[in-house]
Amino acid sequence: MNELHFSGQNIIDGQGMDIAVTGMLIVFSTLIIISLFITVLPRILEILKGILPPETAHHAAAPAKASAVTAAGEEEAVAVAVGFALHTRRQADGF
C-alpha cells in the first residue's frame, strides 16, 4: 500500500504556490473592483437620475378604524395587560 508523504517539496512540485498566489490575486482584485464600484455608485446614480423615470409613491395601507374595537378585542387587551402585570411582578420578585 502506498504511504502518503506530506512535505513542502510536494507543494512546490505540484505548483501549489503558483496556484495559491493566483487564487489570492483573483480574490483581491475582485475585492478592489467591488470597492471601486461602491465608491463610484453615487455618481452613477446621479447620472441615471435624469434618465430614469421619477419614483412613484407606494400605496399606503388602509388606516385602521379606531371605532371598530369589539368586545372580544377589549377582553383580549385586558388579558394582555393582566398577563404583563403578572409577568412584571414575578420578575421583580425574582422568580
C-alpha positions as CSV (number, residue, x, y, z in Angstrom):
1,M,0.0,0.0,0.0
2,N,1.3,3.5,-0.8
3,E,2.1,5.8,2.0
4,L,1.3,9.4,1.9
5,H,4.2,11.8,2.4
6,F,3.5,15.3,3.3
7,S,6.2,17.9,2.8
8,G,6.8,21.3,1.4
9,Q,8.5,19.8,-1.6
10,N,5.2,18.2,-2.7
11,I,3.6,21.7,-2.8
12,I,6.5,23.0,-4.9
13,D,6.5,20.0,-7.3
14,G,2.7,20.3,-7.8
15,Q,2.8,24.0,-8.4
16,G,0.9,24.6,-5.2
17,M,2.5,28.0,-4.5
18,D,1.7,29.2,-8.1
19,I,-2.0,28.2,-7.7
20,A,-2.2,29.8,-4.2
21,V,-0.8,33.1,-5.4
22,T,-3.0,33.1,-8.5
23,G,-6.1,32.5,-6.3
24,M,-5.2,35.3,-3.9
25,L,-4.6,37.7,-6.8
26,I,-8.0,36.8,-8.2
27,V,-9.7,37.3,-4.8
28,F,-8.0,40.6,-4.0
29,S,-8.5,42.1,-7.5
30,T,-12.2,41.2,-7.3
31,L,-12.4,42.9,-3.8
32,I,-10.8,46.0,-5.2
33,I,-13.2,46.1,-8.2
34,I,-16.2,45.8,-5.8
35,S,-14.8,48.6,-3.6
36,L,-14.3,50.8,-6.6
37,F,-17.8,50.1,-7.8
38,I,-19.3,51.0,-4.4
39,T,-17.2,54.2,-4.4
40,V,-18.4,55.3,-7.8
41,L,-22.1,54.2,-7.4
42,P,-23.4,57.5,-6.1
43,R,-22.0,59.3,-9.2
44,I,-23.6,56.7,-11.5
45,L,-26.9,57.1,-9.7
46,E,-26.7,60.9,-10.2
47,I,-26.2,60.4,-13.9
48,L,-29.0,57.9,-14.1
49,K,-31.3,60.2,-12.1
50,G,-32.0,62.3,-15.2
51,I,-32.6,59.2,-17.4
52,L,-34.8,57.0,-15.2
53,P,-38.4,57.9,-14.5
54,P,-39.2,59.6,-11.2
55,E,-40.2,57.5,-8.2
56,T,-43.9,56.9,-7.6
57,A,-45.3,56.8,-4.1
58,H,-46.4,53.5,-2.8
59,H,-50.0,52.9,-1.9
60,A,-50.3,53.3,1.9
61,A,-52.1,50.6,3.8
62,A,-55.7,51.3,4.7
63,P,-55.9,53.1,8.1
64,A,-57.3,51.1,10.9
65,K,-60.7,52.1,12.2
66,A,-60.4,53.2,15.8
67,S,-64.2,52.8,16.4
68,A,-64.2,49.1,15.3
69,V,-63.0,47.7,18.6
70,T,-65.2,44.8,19.5
71,A,-65.9,43.3,22.9
72,A,-63.7,40.4,22.1
73,G,-60.9,42.8,21.3
74,E,-61.4,44.6,24.6
75,E,-61.3,41.4,26.5
76,E,-58.1,40.4,24.8
77,A,-56.5,43.7,25.6
78,V,-57.4,43.3,29.3
79,A,-56.0,39.8,29.3
80,V,-52.7,41.0,27.8
81,A,-52.5,43.8,30.3
82,V,-53.1,41.4,33.2
83,G,-50.5,39.0,31.9
84,F,-48.0,41.7,31.5
85,A,-48.6,43.0,35.1
86,L,-48.2,39.4,36.5
87,H,-45.0,38.9,34.5
88,T,-43.6,42.2,35.7
89,R,-44.5,41.3,39.3
90,R,-42.8,37.9,39.0
91,Q,-39.7,39.4,37.5
92,A,-39.5,42.0,40.4
93,D,-39.9,39.2,43.0
94,G,-37.1,37.2,41.4
95,F,-39.0,34.2,40.1
